[in-house]
């Protein structure tokens, strides 16, 4: 029988004259009764609770009728619950127990569970605050009704918001790739997501560590958007404790030889050729070239301006135009507009590599190597000027990343040949 299910002690007292001695009271609840009789000892009136537990008679002394009635109520509840052994407590302990039971009225938890939870909370706080203070702080911070939004619906809204904010097509495609996969993996509501779920998801991806790092960063961006949108409580961090991944490139750094570059140039369509020559002779990232406009290229002064909002690192930088790159761009230059107008550049680059085959002479097609143009430019530029910091500034990376992810040591003669590639006559 729960404490909150019991009736008031006074209301549960049967007629005081239920015994031969009119001073004796009987407290009866649910068919279980406890007799309370007064007695005088050393001139002081005491009240004795008289009842049986597991076939044995129990006598419990209290100093007042009020305390005796409360003790009788607690005894009846314990007898009903089959826990009569607790009634062997001393008077002070029994009174403490009675107060605890009263405090738990309306709470569907037993005293031992409440005590264990309190003890654990107390240990976690390490004396920095009381359990009550911590609870009040949490309640104030989380006193909001979060909407029930599925991950799929939130992802759909997130992508629309990115488009409305004017994110570039390349950036939107990157976000879409990650978030569509995320929505499929989590068929649940946003408020049910936990860091461990995110950690297990990232660990299970069959991708390179750098790609896994990109996924983690985009999920973090999505997390911040969810908080601002009101779909998650303020301060929620879905990446709390989730492993961080390195940007270090694992495996061999791929490059092209001068002869392979000439074959790519010869096979390239004029619409994709600017991406190939700017990537190979200026080292810009593919995404940065796709955002580039002809107004950003100053052939007279000899530099390309990568504006902050077009750069991956969101930092403006100036990249020198090598003489051979200038020769290419003079033939391709337009007054305005985007340098690259093709939407699916990856497909066109793959087609260009395939066109390098010469079956009549037994020459196989080249394989398109991801980031190889940028790797080759950086490697050749360092071989040419022997200044990693300078090249890092031009490439928009740190010297450390240049050394670990991009730089492949090549001979100065190979660098001269690379930057000596000119447009076909």
RODO-2510 file (C-alpha; in nm, 4 decimals, decimal comma):
residues 425
     n   res          X          Y          Z
     1     x     0,0000     0,0000     0,0000
     2     x     0,1464     0,3364    -0,1021
     3     x     0,1652     0,6308     0,1351
     4     x    -0,0440     0,8445    -0,0943
     5     x    -0,3129     0,5803    -0,1049
     6     x    -0,3661     0,5823     0,2702
     7     x    -0,6348     0,7870     0,4318
     8     x    -0,5679     1,0475     0,6982
     9     x    -0,4689     0,8951     1,0309
    10     x    -0,7362     1,0798     1,2236
    11     x    -0,9951     0,9772     0,9726
    12     x    -0,8844     0,6159     1,0027
    13     x    -0,9218     0,6005     1,3823
    14     x    -1,2125     0,3887     1,4874
    15     x    -1,4301     0,4758     1,7800
    16     x    -1,2063     0,5498     2,0794
    17     x    -1,4325     0,3322     2,2970
    18     x    -1,3598     0,0167     2,0951
    19     x    -1,1818    -0,1347     2,3998
    20     x    -1,2920    -0,1896     2,7554
    21     x    -1,0567     0,0926     2,8533
    22     x    -1,2151     0,4045     2,7020
    23     x    -0,8682     0,5666     2,6785
    24     x    -0,7499     0,3027     2,4327
    25     x    -0,7684     0,3977     2,0629
    26     x    -0,7564     0,1655     1,7660
    27     x    -0,6112     0,2847     1,4365
    28     x    -0,7471     0,0682     1,1566
    29     x    -0,6696     0,0895     0,7834
    30     x    -0,7623    -0,1724     0,5273
    31     x    -0,8375    -0,4385     0,7837
    32     x    -0,5104    -0,3929     0,9766
    33     x    -0,5361    -0,2393     1,3227
    34     x    -0,2983    -0,1053     1,5859
    35     x    -0,4075    -0,0423     1,9481
    36     x    -0,2788     0,2694     2,1256
    37     x    -0,3095     0,2749     2,4999
    38     x    -0,1823     0,5353     2,7447
    39     x     0,0296     0,4380     3,0431
    40     x     0,1895     0,6339     3,3243
    41     x     0,5521     0,5747     3,4143
    42     x     0,7459     0,7819     3,6684
    43     x     0,4666     1,0342     3,6643
    44     x     0,4847     1,0794     3,2827
    45     x     0,2153     0,9653     3,0440
    46     x     0,3394     0,7451     2,7572
    47     x     0,1518     0,5910     2,4674
    48     x     0,2108     0,2313     2,3716
    49     x     0,1429     0,0890     2,0261
    50     x     0,0348    -0,2733     2,0550
    51     x     0,0154    -0,4902     1,7406
    52     x     0,1476    -0,8121     1,5837
    53     x     0,4000    -0,8566     1,3020
    54     x     0,4651    -1,2014     1,1562
    55     x     0,2957    -1,3632     1,4509
    56     x     0,4946    -1,1752     1,7138
    57     x     0,3631    -0,9107     1,9452
    58     x     0,5213    -0,5633     1,9152
    59     x     0,5134    -0,2850     2,1720
    60     x     0,6315     0,0608     2,0599
    61     x     0,6440     0,3630     2,2938
    62     x     0,5747     0,7228     2,1932
    63     x     0,5675     1,0426     2,3998
    64     x     0,2402     1,1823     2,2621
    65     x    -0,0810     1,0627     2,1046
    66     x    -0,0037     1,2533     1,7824
    67     x     0,3285     1,0721     1,7432
    68     x     0,1659     0,7443     1,8364
    69     x    -0,1011     0,7835     1,5683
    70     x     0,1619     0,8671     1,3031
    71     x     0,3663     0,5654     1,4064
    72     x     0,0543     0,3472     1,3929
    73     x    -0,0186     0,4612     1,0387
    74     x     0,3385     0,3868     0,9277
    75     x     0,3239     0,0446     1,0956
    76     x     0,0030    -0,0477     0,9170
    77     x     0,1480     0,0550     0,5795
    78     x     0,4575    -0,1523     0,6393
    79     x     0,2546    -0,4529     0,7489
    80     x     0,0439    -0,4208     0,4327
    81     x     0,3591    -0,4110     0,2191
    82     x     0,4984    -0,7205     0,3874
    83     x     0,7973    -0,5309     0,5246
    84     x     0,7363    -0,5690     0,8941
    85     x     1,1071    -0,6035     0,9666
    86     x     1,1459    -0,2256     0,9226
    87     x     0,9257    -0,1772     1,2262
    88     x     1,2057    -0,2932     1,4528
    89     x     1,3599     0,0568     1,4245
    90     x     1,4296     0,2634     1,7292
    91     x     1,1942     0,5492     1,8076
    92     x     1,4136     0,8212     1,6499
    93     x     1,4758     0,6163     1,3352
    94     x     1,1120     0,5255     1,3055
    95     x     1,0182     0,8923     1,3272
    96     x     1,2689     0,9728     1,0498
    97     x     1,1208     0,6989     0,8379
    98     x     0,7712     0,8338     0,8974
    99     x     0,8739     1,1825     0,7860
   100     x     1,0370     1,0384     0,4732
   101     x     0,7196     0,8521     0,3852
   102     x     0,5183     1,1684     0,4304
   103     x     0,7561     1,3614     0,2007
   104     x     0,7047     1,1001    -0,0727
   105     x     0,3280     1,1374    -0,0841
   106     x     0,2355     1,1580    -0,4534
   107     x     0,5704     1,0236    -0,5727
   108     x     0,5641     0,6709    -0,7096
   109     x     0,9093     0,5716    -0,5861
   110     x     1,0277     0,3734    -0,2862
   111     x     1,2461     0,5299    -0,0188
   112     x     1,5567     0,3240    -0,1033
   113     x     1,5414     0,4244    -0,4728
   114     x     1,5059     0,7909    -0,3812
   115     x     1,7987     0,7640    -0,1399
   116     x     2,0233     0,5999    -0,4028
   117     x     1,9391     0,8600    -0,6679
   118     x     2,0048     1,1420    -0,4257
   119     x     2,3390     0,9911    -0,3225
   120     x     2,4499     0,9561    -0,6841
   121     x     2,3495     1,3160    -0,7635
   122     x     2,5330     1,4356    -0,4543
   123     x     2,8520     1,2584    -0,5639
   124     x     2,8311     1,4006    -0,9163
   125     x     2,8045     1,7574    -0,7867
   126     x     3,1176     1,7139    -0,5716
   127     x     3,0097     1,9840    -0,3325
   128     x     2,9872     2,2543    -0,6017
   129     x     2,6139     2,2917    -0,5484
   130     x     2,3318     2,1267    -0,3629
   131     x     2,1104     1,8737    -0,5376
   132     x     1,8179     2,1126    -0,5055
   133     x     2,0160     2,4003    -0,6643
   134     x     2,1202     2,1787    -0,9535
   135     x     1,7615     2,0681    -1,0091
   136     x     1,6321     2,4253    -1,0063
   137     x     1,8995     2,5321    -1,2561
   138     x     1,8185     2,2422    -1,4900
   139     x     1,4444     2,3045    -1,4654
   140     x     1,4870     2,6741    -1,5448
   141     x     1,7119     2,6025    -1,8424
   142     x     1,4882     2,3313    -1,9849
   143     x     1,1510     2,4786    -1,8997
   144     x     1,0375     2,4688    -2,2611
   145     x     0,8119     2,2417    -2,4593
   146     x     1,0166     2,1175    -2,7530
   147     x     0,8178     2,0539    -3,0704
   148     x     0,7939     1,6983    -3,1983
   149     x     0,9859     1,7159    -3,5272
   150     x     1,1252     1,4165    -3,7123
   151     x     1,4866     1,4150    -3,8288
   152     x     1,3728     1,3877    -4,1910
   153     x     1,1477     1,6952    -4,1644
   154     x     1,4182     1,8954    -3,9867
   155     x     1,6736     1,8038    -4,2549
   156     x     1,4311     1,9094    -4,5282
   157     x     1,3756     2,2451    -4,3593
   158     x     1,7500     2,2846    -4,2989
   159     x     1,8275     2,2431    -4,6702
   160     x     1,5614     2,4972    -4,7656
   161     x     1,7090     2,7419    -4,5146
   162     x     2,0572     2,6963    -4,6631
   163     x     1,9190     2,7763    -5,0078
   164     x     1,7352     3,0834    -4,8755
   165     x     2,0571     3,2003    -4,7070
   166     x     2,2324     3,2030    -5,0444
   167     x     2,4697     2,9115    -4,9868
   168     x     2,6593     2,8205    -5,3001
   169     x     2,5489     2,5229    -5,5062
   170     x     2,8666     2,3386    -5,4151
   171     x     2,8106     2,3966    -5,0446
   172     x     2,4436     2,2982    -5,0693
   173     x     2,5363     1,9785    -5,2480
   174     x     2,7902     1,8965    -4,9774
   175     x     2,5323     1,9578    -4,7040
   176     x     2,2689     1,7600    -4,8909
   177     x     2,4947     1,4563    -4,9311
   178     x     2,5677     1,4396    -4,5594
   179     x     2,2234     1,5312    -4,4257
   180     x     2,0264     1,3010    -4,6574
   181     x     2,2361     1,0109    -4,5332
   182     x     2,1842     1,1318    -4,1765
   183     x     1,8054     1,1462    -4,2180
   184     x     1,7945     0,7911    -4,3517
   185     x     2,0065     0,6645    -4,0609
   186     x     1,7867     0,8261    -3,7928
   187     x     1,4167     0,7513    -3,8348
   188     x     1,3317     0,9284    -3,5092
   189     x     1,2420     1,2644    -3,3589
   190     x     1,5076     1,5322    -3,3140
   191     x     1,4684     1,5510    -2,9363
   192     x     1,5490     1,1793    -2,9049
   193     x     1,8975     1,2139    -3,0576
   194     x     2,1909     1,1560    -2,8208
   195     x     2,5711     1,1920    -2,8595
   196     x     2,6247     0,8149    -2,8422
   197     x     2,3907     0,7666    -3,1369
   198     x     2,5914     1,0205    -3,3396
   199     x     2,9188     0,8578    -3,2349
   200     x     2,8002     0,5111    -3,3429
   201     x     2,6764     0,6533    -3,6733
   202     x     3,0088     0,8206    -3,7568
   203     x     3,2067     0,5145    -3,6537
   204     x     2,9981     0,2954    -3,8815
   205     x     3,0550     0,5049    -4,1950
   206     x     3,2672     0,3261    -4,4549
   207     x     3,4591     0,6385    -4,5551
   208     x     3,8059     0,7845    -4,5057
   209     x     3,8862     0,9657    -4,1815
   210     x     3,8892     1,3055    -4,3529
   211     x     3,5402     1,2401    -4,4916
   212     x     3,4228     1,1270    -4,1490
   213     x     3,5611     1,4556    -4,0125
   214     x     3,3577     1,6497    -4,2705
   215     x     3,0445     1,4588    -4,1677
   216     x     3,1075     1,5454    -3,8041
   217     x     3,1528     1,9158    -3,8848
   218     x     2,8297     1,9325    -4,0862
   219     x     2,6337     1,7527    -3,8129
   220     x     2,7706     2,0109    -3,5680
   221     x     2,6475     2,2892    -3,7979
   222     x     2,3065     2,1177    -3,8156
   223     x     2,3048     2,0932    -3,4324
   224     x     2,3576     2,4693    -3,3965
   225     x     2,0782     2,5358    -3,6453
   226     x     1,8416     2,3095    -3,4492
   227     x     1,9104     2,5056    -3,1295
   228     x     1,8513     2,8402    -3,3014
   229     x     1,5338     2,7029    -3,4605
   230     x     1,4032     2,5928    -3,1194
   231     x     1,4023     2,2223    -3,1994
   232     x     1,6664     2,1526    -2,9324
   233     x     1,7121     2,3118    -2,5911
   234     x     1,9776     2,5811    -2,5535
   235     x     2,3180     2,4373    -2,4789
   236     x     2,2417     2,0985    -2,6376
   237     x     2,5561     1,9520    -2,7933
   238     x     2,4981     1,6337    -2,9904
   239     x     2,8758     1,6048    -3,0406
   240     x     2,9553     1,6094    -2,6688
   241     x     3,2107     1,3334    -2,6190
   242     x     3,1978     1,2292    -2,9858
   243     x     3,5402     1,1435    -3,1242
   244     x     3,7160     1,4074    -3,3314
   245     x     3,8746     1,3015    -3,6588
   246     x     4,1954     1,4195    -3,8185
   247     x     4,2212     1,6143    -4,1421
   248     x     4,5477     1,4376    -4,2157
   249     x     4,5469     1,2636    -4,5517
   250     x     4,5947     0,8894    -4,5238
   251     x     4,7617     0,7117    -4,8117
   252     x     4,9729     0,8269    -5,1052
   253     x     4,9608     1,1864    -5,2300
   254     x     4,8550     1,1639    -5,5943
   255     x     5,0016     1,3884    -5,8671
   256     x     5,0175     1,4139    -6,2452
   257     x     5,3247     1,4186    -6,4624
   258     x     5,3779     1,6925    -6,7216
   259     x     5,3005     1,4432    -6,9999
   260     x     4,9714     1,3395    -6,8324
   261     x     4,8763     1,7061    -6,7934
   262     x     4,9339     1,7679    -7,1639
   263     x     4,7060     1,4749    -7,2472
   264     x     4,4307     1,6092    -7,0201
   265     x     4,4559     1,9546    -7,1748
   266     x     4,4412     1,8133    -7,5273
   267     x     4,1302     1,6066    -7,4428
   268     x     3,9451     1,8773    -7,2476
   269     x     3,6386     2,0626    -7,3673
   270     x     3,6781     2,4431    -7,3577
   271     x     3,4092     2,4623    -7,0900
   272     x     3,6080     2,2450    -6,8452
   273     x     3,9604     2,3503    -6,9530
   274     x     3,9731     2,6570    -6,7199
   275     x     3,9181     2,4302    -6,4191
   276     x     4,2023     2,2024    -6,5254
   277     x     4,4591     2,4758    -6,5907
   278     x     4,3675     2,6928    -6,2893
   279     x     4,3706     2,3845    -6,0660
   280     x     4,7024     2,2637    -6,2049
   281     x     4,8883     2,5954    -6,2416
   282     x     4,7350     2,8033    -5,9585
   283     x     4,6366     2,5326    -5,7092
   284     x     4,2830     2,6521    -5,6381
   285     x     4,0358     2,3988    -5,5024
   286     x     3,7710     2,2714    -5,7437
   287     x     3,4908     2,4296    -5,5401
   288     x     3,6732     2,7632    -5,5356
   289     x     3,7177     2,7548    -5,9142
   290     x     3,3471     2,6811    -5,9568
   291     x     3,2676     2,9980    -5,7579
   292     x     3,5248     3,2039    -5,9480
   293     x     3,4161     3,4809    -6,1852
   294     x     3,6208     3,6360    -6,4652
   295     x     3,6244     3,9630    -6,2703
   296     x     3,8313     3,7855    -6,0029
   297     x     4,1100     3,7178    -6,2517
   298     x     4,3452     4,0091    -6,3218
   299     x     4,5643     3,9075    -6,6144
   300     x     4,7217     4,2534    -6,6402
   301     x     4,8479     4,2502    -6,2794
   302     x     4,8999     3,8774    -6,2818
   303     x     4,6923     3,7454    -5,9873
   304     x     4,3668     3,5682    -5,8987
   305     x     4,1678     3,7039    -5,6057
   306     x     3,9927     3,4338    -5,4047
   307     x     3,7374     3,6330    -5,2072
   308     x     3,6528     3,5335    -4,8508
   309     x     3,3000     3,4156    -4,9281
   310     x     3,4306     3,1997    -5,2125
   311     x     3,7212     3,0447    -5,0203
   312     x     3,6872     2,7239    -4,8226
   313     x     3,8623     2,8812    -4,5240
   314     x     3,6509     3,2014    -4,5493
   315     x     3,9741     3,4022    -4,5780
   316     x     4,0615     3,6217    -4,8757
   317     x     4,3870     3,5391    -5,0530
   318     x     4,5833     3,6407    -5,3621
   319     x     4,7258     3,3720    -5,5919
   320     x     4,9936     3,4601    -5,8515
   321     x     4,9276     3,3720    -6,2142
   322     x     5,2181     3,1812    -6,3666
   323     x     5,3180     3,2817    -6,7239
   324     x     5,1948     2,9532    -6,8722
   325     x     4,8574     2,9886    -6,6963
   326     x     4,8268     3,3412    -6,8332
   327     x     4,8800     3,2050    -7,1846
   328     x     4,5881     2,9646    -7,1358
   329     x     4,3559     3,2226    -6,9799
   330     x     4,4174     3,4803    -7,2516
   331     x     4,2614     3,2354    -7,4984
   332     x     3,9732     3,1443    -7,2661
   333     x     3,8968     3,4804    -7,1053
   334     x     3,5487     3,6320    -7,1103
   335     x     3,4400     3,9775    -7,0015
   336     x     3,2173     3,8586    -6,7171
   337     x     3,0301     3,5685    -6,5689
   338     x     3,1354     3,2452    -6,4085
   339     x     3,4603     3,0921    -6,5201
   340     x     3,2979     2,7454    -6,5092
   341     x     2,9435     2,7111    -6,6421
   342     x     2,9159     2,3314    -6,6342
   343     x     2,6990     2,2039    -6,3496
   344     x     2,8356     1,8505    -6,3170
   345     x     3,2100     1,9115    -6,3257
   346     x     3,2962     1,5707    -6,1775
   347     x     3,1281     1,3917    -6,4653
   348     x     3,2982     1,6159    -6,7241
   349     x     3,6396     1,5656    -6,5664
   350     x     3,5856     1,1899    -6,5765
   351     x     3,4905     1,2156    -6,9436
   352     x     3,8037     1,4202    -7,0133
   353     x     4,0245     1,1541    -6,8526
   354     x     3,8490     0,8855    -7,0584
   355     x     3,9135     1,0839    -7,3812
   356     x     4,2900     1,0583    -7,3261
   357     x     4,2878     0,7008    -7,4535
   358     x     4,4453     0,6239    -7,7925
   359     x     4,3386     0,2729    -7,8853
   360     x     4,5141     0,2850    -8,2219
   361     x     4,8486     0,3298    -8,0503
   362     x     4,7658     0,1098    -7,7515
   363     x     4,7520     0,4015    -7,5038
   364     x     4,5122     0,3526    -7,2153
   365     x     4,2974     0,6317    -7,0755
   366     x     4,4209     0,8247    -6,7742
   367     x     4,2517     0,7833    -6,4401
   368     x     4,1041     1,1002    -6,2941
   369     x     4,2812     1,1522    -5,9613
   370     x     4,0902     1,3503    -5,7025
   371     x     4,2834     1,6627    -5,5897
   372     x     4,5882     1,5569    -5,7949
   373     x     4,6017     1,8923    -5,9823
   374     x     4,6239     2,0854    -5,6538
   375     x     4,8748     1,8366    -5,5122
   376     x     5,0945     1,8715    -5,8211
   377     x     5,0812     2,2522    -5,8198
   378     x     5,1809     2,2733    -5,4532
   379     x     5,4586     2,0181    -5,4957
   380     x     5,5968     2,1960    -5,8033
   381     x     5,5623     2,5413    -5,6444
   382     x     5,7566     2,4339    -5,3330
   383     x     6,0257     2,2755    -5,5523
   384     x     6,0438     2,6024    -5,7463
   385     x     6,0629     2,8541    -5,4586
   386     x     6,1646     2,6353    -5,1609
   387     x     5,9266     2,8302    -4,9337
   388     x     5,6522     2,6165    -4,7771
   389     x     5,5027     2,9061    -4,5777
   390     x     5,4651     3,1192    -4,8895
   391     x     5,2999     2,8362    -5,0809
   392     x     5,0716     2,7638    -4,7835
   393     x     4,9541     3,1256    -4,7893
   394     x     4,8840     3,1068    -5,1636
   395     x     4,7028     2,7727    -5,1266
   396     x     4,4953     2,8712    -4,8242
   397     x     4,6302     2,6086    -4,5855
   398     x     4,8662     2,5878    -4,2908
   399     x     5,2270     2,4853    -4,3550
   400     x     5,1653     2,1710    -4,1494
   401     x     4,8725     2,0617    -4,3671
   402     x     5,0746     2,1401    -4,6793
   403     x     5,3504     1,9089    -4,5594
   404     x     5,1219     1,6244    -4,4540
   405     x     4,8419     1,6359    -4,7110
   406     x     4,9671     1,7982    -5,0318
   407     x     5,3425     1,8044    -5,0655
   408     x     5,5133     1,5355    -5,2699
   409     x     5,8797     1,6015    -5,3176
   410     x     5,9671     1,6444    -5,6861
   411     x     6,2842     1,7632    -5,8609
   412     x     6,3201     2,1332    -5,9552
   413     x     6,3579     2,0232    -6,3177
   414     x     6,0158     1,8551    -6,3016
   415     x     5,8686     2,1786    -6,1598
   416     x     6,0190     2,3781    -6,4471
   417     x     5,8662     2,1353    -6,6954
   418     x     5,5294     2,1535    -6,5212
   419     x     5,5095     2,5321    -6,5324
   420     x     5,6457     2,5246    -6,8883
   421     x     5,3341     2,3543    -7,0279
   422     x     5,1763     2,5908    -7,2836
   423     x     4,8566     2,5888    -7,4890
   424     x     4,8740     2,3828    -7,8082
   425     x     4,9613     2,5914    -8,1125
***
